[in-house]
């Protein structure tokens, strides 16, 4: 309800005077200050030099807890670009040394350093990754297994295989994905066995890994992964993870050329709620026509 009390009328000249005061002493300085801040930010952005792999590795070695794991995280990101991977033996030795020294560090530091080594695809990191894996903290094992899969060193297959029956479902699911990443067809027999794992995540990883190698043994599981109604039955699988699973399934299905999967993916290109999924499904369908 509005206040019924009559309000005093401010003369026009007085209003104009106060308007000038406010404009001159508050608004204009405020706008100038905002402009200066934006200009400073723009100059800083233009002159800022991206940290190199050596810089980030130094953050890992000398920074505080937060800076160390953030440095390892950023390092793992830039090393996913082959052009950003230093080829010097010095860098390899320093990365190996940082990983060895991280054994008692914050787990995130060790995990991201493992990812960093794996993303180089360089087998020089095989031995440091596997040297103490038997005594490794359980929370670090998935990252190390995944890194071994990215390196694609066949010496890692027996080690990764040993974790496909681990008590932890998370470790088993990463193990089957890591095996698939090696691309070695000798592991098909193992993955066909893990298709029957009690944990859905292990089944999903096994089916996708087999499809990546052109094997349709897990076709039924792949078909389920292309159905959001099925994925919605798992509360722990949020929309981001749903999209990730569907995109991986579309990518793997490209190696099968199965009519039923092809039709399902074609439907996704028109009906799915996520634009990235629709785009990937559309590209998949267009490639079938070539």
Secondary structure, 3 states (H helix, E strand, C coil): CCCCCCCCCCCHHHHHHHHHHHHHHHHHHHHHHHHHHHHHHHHHHHHCCCCCHHHHHHHHHHCCHHHHHHHHHHHHHHCCCHHHCCCCHHHHHHHHHHHHHCCCCCHHHHHHHHHHHHHHCCHHHHHHHHCCHHHCCHHHHHHHHHHHHHHCCCCHHHHHHCCCCCCCHHHHHHHHHHHHHHCCHHHHHHHHHHCCCCCHHHHHHHHHHHHHCCCCCCHHHHHHHCCHHHHCCCCCCCHHHHHHHHHHHHHHHCCCCCHHHHHHHHHHHHHCCCHHHHHHHHHHHHHHHC
